Amino acid sequence: QQQVKQSPQSLIVQKGGISIINCAYENTAFDYFPWYQQFPGKGPALLIAIRPDVSEKKEGRFTISFNKSAKQFSLHIMDSQPGDSATYFCAASNGGGADGLTFGKGTHLIIQP
Amino acid sequence: DVKVTQSSRYLVKRTGEKVFLECVQDMDHENMFWYRQDPGLGLRLIYFSYDVKMKEKGDIPEGYSVSREKKERFSLILESASTNQTSMYLCASSFIGLALSGELFFGEGSRLTVL
């Protein structure tokens, strides 16, 4: 049973465009929703995270939008750049997260110059 | 700078061999994790540990075991490697409770090929 569903699996965006990746979850006990970014040959690294008490969080060109009632959250990358080309994973955890994160299947993002 | 080090980046093993994947973190983190990454399947949790000598099964523990004798070191063991265990293995660590730090720190991965 996949607890975090991520879409699309792959995405191609022109430089300067907006990249949008969506995730949905079922477990209402989840209380922490991070996004991780992974470049080839590297481990994933935390990009931005949100908790359900806010509907949006912005850090530079990256924004998480969170819809608690729909159990959905999304990552928006504004003014996408070729350096943003990477695999992006959404994730969720509950109860403080001592048992780790449940990850989506990932989105391979390519930003074309 | 925080660091999670996986000792082997690339390994090639034969079916039936015993395989050890080592992971060391220098951040004094309580929690350590082993994930497996496969194309189209994302990251799946194999085992985790929240204290020395403690271990908990994740979502896909079958065929694996772990060892945590010291706080900074977490080892993944494949008792008898099989071809379906060919994968990228990622070690991670965090402070106790993600609610505190909000972040998992990952190593660069160990790519295992079982022939």
Interface residues (C-beta under 8 A of the other chain):
Chain A: Q6 Q9 D31 Y32 P34 Y36 G41 K42 G43 P44 A45 L46 A49 F89 S93 G96 G97 A98 D99 G100 L101 T102 F103 G104 K105 G106
Chain B: V4 N31 F33 Y35 G40 L41 G42 L43 R44 L45 F48 Y50 E56 G58 L90 A92 S94 I96 G97 L98 A99 L100 G102 E103 L104 F106 G107 E108 G109
